[in-house]
Amino acid sequence: MTEEAKQIRREYQKQWRQQNRDKIRKAEERHWEKKAAQAKKDVGQRDS
């Protein structure tokens, strides 16, 4: 990918993130809930 294309992509993504903060917040929340559930599951399996 050319440097110009990378710059255009960065600008687009920055603008999208500014306009969709609620979507980002919800996605991060789902991500960390999933990670917590997996960690809890892993600890349970290790203790068995």
Backbone atoms as SQL, in Angstrom:
CREATE TABLE atoms (id INTEGER PRIMARY KEY, chain TEXT, resi INTEGER, resn TEXT, atom TEXT, x REAL, y REAL, z REAL);
INSERT INTO atoms VALUES
  (1, 'A', 1, 'MET', 'N', 0.854, -1.168, 0.000),
  (2, 'A', 1, 'MET', 'CA', 0.000, 0.000, 0.000),
  (3, 'A', 1, 'MET', 'C', 0.903, 1.234, 0.000),
  (4, 'A', 2, 'THR', 'N', 0.547, 2.186, -0.801),
  (5, 'A', 2, 'THR', 'CA', 1.371, 3.381, -0.886),
  (6, 'A', 2, 'THR', 'C', 1.213, 4.223, 0.373),
  (7, 'A', 3, 'GLU', 'N', 2.164, 5.088, 0.596),
  (8, 'A', 3, 'GLU', 'CA', 2.119, 5.963, 1.772),
  (9, 'A', 3, 'GLU', 'C', 0.897, 6.885, 1.709),
  (10, 'A', 4, 'GLU', 'N', 0.570, 7.328, 0.509),
  (11, 'A', 4, 'GLU', 'CA', -0.607, 8.192, 0.337),
  (12, 'A', 4, 'GLU', 'C', -1.893, 7.438, 0.710),
  (13, 'A', 5, 'ALA', 'N', -1.997, 6.196, 0.289),
  (14, 'A', 5, 'ALA', 'CA', -3.173, 5.388, 0.611),
  (15, 'A', 5, 'ALA', 'C', -3.265, 5.148, 2.117),
  (16, 'A', 6, 'LYS', 'N', -2.133, 4.913, 2.758),
  (17, 'A', 6, 'LYS', 'CA', -2.119, 4.719, 4.207),
  (18, 'A', 6, 'LYS', 'C', -2.604, 5.967, 4.933),
  (19, 'A', 7, 'GLN', 'N', -2.162, 7.129, 4.464),
  (20, 'A', 7, 'GLN', 'CA', -2.558, 8.393, 5.085),
  (21, 'A', 7, 'GLN', 'C', -4.063, 8.623, 4.926),
  (22, 'A', 8, 'ILE', 'N', -4.586, 8.348, 3.754),
  (23, 'A', 8, 'ILE', 'CA', -6.019, 8.513, 3.514),
  (24, 'A', 8, 'ILE', 'C', -6.818, 7.568, 4.410),
  (25, 'A', 9, 'ARG', 'N', -6.340, 6.329, 4.543),
  (26, 'A', 9, 'ARG', 'CA', -7.018, 5.361, 5.415),
  (27, 'A', 9, 'ARG', 'C', -6.986, 5.830, 6.864),
  (28, 'A', 10, 'ARG', 'N', -5.848, 6.321, 7.327),
  (29, 'A', 10, 'ARG', 'CA', -5.738, 6.834, 8.708),
  (30, 'A', 10, 'ARG', 'C', -6.728, 7.965, 8.957),
  (31, 'A', 11, 'GLU', 'N', -6.806, 8.892, 8.014),
  (32, 'A', 11, 'GLU', 'CA', -7.721, 10.020, 8.163),
  (33, 'A', 11, 'GLU', 'C', -9.167, 9.557, 8.201),
  (34, 'A', 12, 'TYR', 'N', -9.519, 8.634, 7.328),
  (35, 'A', 12, 'TYR', 'CA', -10.885, 8.108, 7.309),
  (36, 'A', 12, 'TYR', 'C', -11.220, 7.423, 8.633),
  (37, 'A', 13, 'GLN', 'N', -10.318, 6.573, 9.102),
  (38, 'A', 13, 'GLN', 'CA', -10.565, 5.850, 10.346),
  (39, 'A', 13, 'GLN', 'C', -10.666, 6.797, 11.534),
  (40, 'A', 14, 'LYS', 'N', -9.839, 7.819, 11.574),
  (41, 'A', 14, 'LYS', 'CA', -9.893, 8.801, 12.649),
  (42, 'A', 14, 'LYS', 'C', -11.248, 9.501, 12.659),
  (43, 'A', 15, 'GLN', 'N', -11.685, 9.910, 11.498),
  (44, 'A', 15, 'GLN', 'CA', -12.977, 10.583, 11.382),
  (45, 'A', 15, 'GLN', 'C', -14.111, 9.640, 11.777),
  (46, 'A', 16, 'TRP', 'N', -14.062, 8.390, 11.325),
  (47, 'A', 16, 'TRP', 'CA', -15.107, 7.420, 11.658),
  (48, 'A', 16, 'TRP', 'C', -15.160, 7.195, 13.166),
  (49, 'A', 17, 'ARG', 'N', -13.982, 7.043, 13.797),
  (50, 'A', 17, 'ARG', 'CA', -13.948, 6.823, 15.249),
  (51, 'A', 17, 'ARG', 'C', -14.528, 8.006, 16.010),
  (52, 'A', 18, 'GLN', 'N', -14.278, 9.219, 15.548),
  (53, 'A', 18, 'GLN', 'CA', -14.836, 10.393, 16.206),
  (54, 'A', 18, 'GLN', 'C', -16.359, 10.426, 16.090),
  (55, 'A', 19, 'GLN', 'N', -16.878, 9.954, 14.977),
  (56, 'A', 19, 'GLN', 'CA', -18.320, 9.987, 14.752),
  (57, 'A', 19, 'GLN', 'C', -19.039, 8.789, 15.357),
  (58, 'A', 20, 'ASN', 'N', -18.319, 7.752, 15.747),
  (59, 'A', 20, 'ASN', 'CA', -18.937, 6.518, 16.226),
  (60, 'A', 20, 'ASN', 'C', -18.380, 6.079, 17.570),
  (61, 'A', 21, 'ARG', 'N', -18.203, 7.021, 18.468),
  (62, 'A', 21, 'ARG', 'CA', -17.631, 6.699, 19.776),
  (63, 'A', 21, 'ARG', 'C', -18.473, 5.683, 20.529),
  (64, 'A', 22, 'ASP', 'N', -19.785, 5.740, 20.377),
  (65, 'A', 22, 'ASP', 'CA', -20.652, 4.787, 21.072),
  (66, 'A', 22, 'ASP', 'C', -20.413, 3.361, 20.579),
  (67, 'A', 23, 'LYS', 'N', -20.207, 3.184, 19.283),
  (68, 'A', 23, 'LYS', 'CA', -19.932, 1.855, 18.730),
  (69, 'A', 23, 'LYS', 'C', -18.598, 1.324, 19.249),
  (70, 'A', 24, 'ILE', 'N', -17.608, 2.192, 19.321),
  (71, 'A', 24, 'ILE', 'CA', -16.292, 1.790, 19.818),
  (72, 'A', 24, 'ILE', 'C', -16.394, 1.386, 21.279),
  (73, 'A', 25, 'ARG', 'N', -17.099, 2.180, 22.069),
  (74, 'A', 25, 'ARG', 'CA', -17.260, 1.898, 23.497),
  (75, 'A', 25, 'ARG', 'C', -17.940, 0.545, 23.703),
  (76, 'A', 26, 'LYS', 'N', -18.996, 0.268, 22.939),
  (77, 'A', 26, 'LYS', 'CA', -19.713, -1.005, 23.066),
  (78, 'A', 26, 'LYS', 'C', -18.828, -2.177, 22.625),
  (79, 'A', 27, 'ALA', 'N', -18.077, -1.989, 21.557),
  (80, 'A', 27, 'ALA', 'CA', -17.194, -3.047, 21.069),
  (81, 'A', 27, 'ALA', 'C', -16.107, -3.362, 22.090),
  (82, 'A', 28, 'GLU', 'N', -15.546, -2.326, 22.704),
  (83, 'A', 28, 'GLU', 'CA', -14.524, -2.543, 23.733),
  (84, 'A', 28, 'GLU', 'C', -15.115, -3.254, 24.944),
  (85, 'A', 29, 'GLU', 'N', -16.326, -2.876, 25.301),
  (86, 'A', 29, 'GLU', 'CA', -16.989, -3.527, 26.438),
  (87, 'A', 29, 'GLU', 'C', -17.207, -5.017, 26.149),
  (88, 'A', 30, 'ARG', 'N', -17.702, -5.338, 24.951),
  (89, 'A', 30, 'ARG', 'CA', -17.895, -6.748, 24.577),
  (90, 'A', 30, 'ARG', 'C', -16.568, -7.498, 24.599),
  (91, 'A', 31, 'HIS', 'N', -15.525, -6.859, 24.077),
  (92, 'A', 31, 'HIS', 'CA', -14.200, -7.474, 24.024),
  (93, 'A', 31, 'HIS', 'C', -13.719, -7.859, 25.426),
  (94, 'A', 32, 'TRP', 'N', -13.807, -6.905, 26.368),
  (95, 'A', 32, 'TRP', 'CA', -13.284, -7.165, 27.708),
  (96, 'A', 32, 'TRP', 'C', -14.175, -8.109, 28.503),
  (97, 'A', 33, 'GLU', 'N', -15.484, -8.091, 28.245),
  (98, 'A', 33, 'GLU', 'CA', -16.367, -9.071, 28.886),
  (99, 'A', 33, 'GLU', 'C', -15.999, -10.482, 28.414),
  (100, 'A', 34, 'LYS', 'N', -15.714, -10.604, 27.138),
  (101, 'A', 34, 'LYS', 'CA', -15.317, -11.890, 26.560),
  (102, 'A', 34, 'LYS', 'C', -13.985, -12.357, 27.153),
  (103, 'A', 35, 'LYS', 'N', -13.029, -11.433, 27.269),
  (104, 'A', 35, 'LYS', 'CA', -11.727, -11.762, 27.848),
  (105, 'A', 35, 'LYS', 'C', -11.878, -12.205, 29.305),
  (106, 'A', 36, 'ALA', 'N', -12.739, -11.518, 30.069),
  (107, 'A', 36, 'ALA', 'CA', -12.952, -11.860, 31.474),
  (108, 'A', 36, 'ALA', 'C', -13.582, -13.245, 31.591),
  (109, 'A', 37, 'ALA', 'N', -14.555, -13.537, 30.742),
  (110, 'A', 37, 'ALA', 'CA', -15.199, -14.846, 30.769),
  (111, 'A', 37, 'ALA', 'C', -14.197, -15.947, 30.425),
  (112, 'A', 38, 'GLN', 'N', -13.346, -15.681, 29.443),
  (113, 'A', 38, 'GLN', 'CA', -12.336, -16.669, 29.054),
  (114, 'A', 38, 'GLN', 'C', -11.332, -16.887, 30.178),
  (115, 'A', 39, 'ALA', 'N', -10.912, -15.818, 30.832),
  (116, 'A', 39, 'ALA', 'CA', -9.948, -15.929, 31.930),
  (117, 'A', 39, 'ALA', 'C', -10.561, -16.731, 33.074),
  (118, 'A', 40, 'LYS', 'N', -11.818, -16.486, 33.357),
  (119, 'A', 40, 'LYS', 'CA', -12.508, -17.215, 34.417),
  (120, 'A', 40, 'LYS', 'C', -12.592, -18.701, 34.075),
  (121, 'A', 41, 'LYS', 'N', -12.883, -18.990, 32.810),
  (122, 'A', 41, 'LYS', 'CA', -12.958, -20.369, 32.343),
  (123, 'A', 41, 'LYS', 'C', -11.592, -21.053, 32.439),
  (124, 'A', 42, 'ASP', 'N', -10.543, -20.344, 32.038),
  (125, 'A', 42, 'ASP', 'CA', -9.187, -20.890, 32.074),
  (126, 'A', 42, 'ASP', 'C', -8.754, -21.197, 33.514),
  (127, 'A', 43, 'VAL', 'N', -9.089, -20.326, 34.450),
  (128, 'A', 43, 'VAL', 'CA', -8.736, -20.552, 35.847),
  (129, 'A', 43, 'VAL', 'C', -9.474, -21.771, 36.368),
  (130, 'A', 44, 'GLY', 'N', -10.739, -21.911, 36.007),
  (131, 'A', 44, 'GLY', 'CA', -11.524, -23.074, 36.420),
  (132, 'A', 44, 'GLY', 'C', -10.972, -24.374, 35.892),
  (133, 'A', 45, 'GLN', 'N', -10.499, -24.380, 34.677),
  (134, 'A', 45, 'GLN', 'CA', -9.936, -25.595, 34.096),
  (135, 'A', 45, 'GLN', 'C', -8.588, -25.929, 34.727),
  (136, 'A', 46, 'ARG', 'N', -7.829, -24.914, 35.066),
  (137, 'A', 46, 'ARG', 'CA', -6.521, -25.126, 35.660),
  (138, 'A', 46, 'ARG', 'C', -6.659, -25.724, 37.066),
  (139, 'A', 47, 'ASP', 'N', -7.689, -25.307, 37.800),
  (140, 'A', 47, 'ASP', 'CA', -7.889, -25.782, 39.148),
  (141, 'A', 47, 'ASP', 'C', -8.396, -27.210, 39.207),
  (142, 'A', 48, 'SER', 'N', -8.936, -27.722, 38.130),
  (143, 'A', 48, 'SER', 'CA', -9.512, -29.074, 38.131),
  (144, 'A', 48, 'SER', 'C', -8.464, -30.149, 38.179);
